[in-house]
Each structure stands twice: as structure tokens, then as C-alpha cells.
């Protein structure tokens, strides 16, 4: 995490909690997006190898 300057510190316990939750939510979202990208990349590779490398469905 980055270093905080005194002016960046929340003023109250409520603001500190909100800032902490906001940071946790942002980290969670980033993690989920990375997982989604990894899964979609793996599925594209799997589809391409199953279809002879064309990357298209056999039905279409």
C-alpha cells in the first residue's frame, strides 16, 4: 500500500472505516477482473485447440 500523508488521513472513525472498505472493495474488484481475464483467455485457447486452431465453434 502507499504511504499516507497526515492530510490524507481520515478525520473520524467512520471515515477511516469507509476508506478501508473502499480500498478492500477496489482490491477485490481488481482481483476478480484478473481472474475473469485469465479464465476467458484459457477458454479461448481451449476452444481453439478443440476446433483445430481456428478459434471458432464447429456449429457456426
Buried (B, 14 or more C-beta within 10 A) or exposed (E): EEEEEEEEEEEEEEEEEEBEEEEEEEEEEEEEEEEEEEEEEEEEEEBEEEEEEEEEEEEE
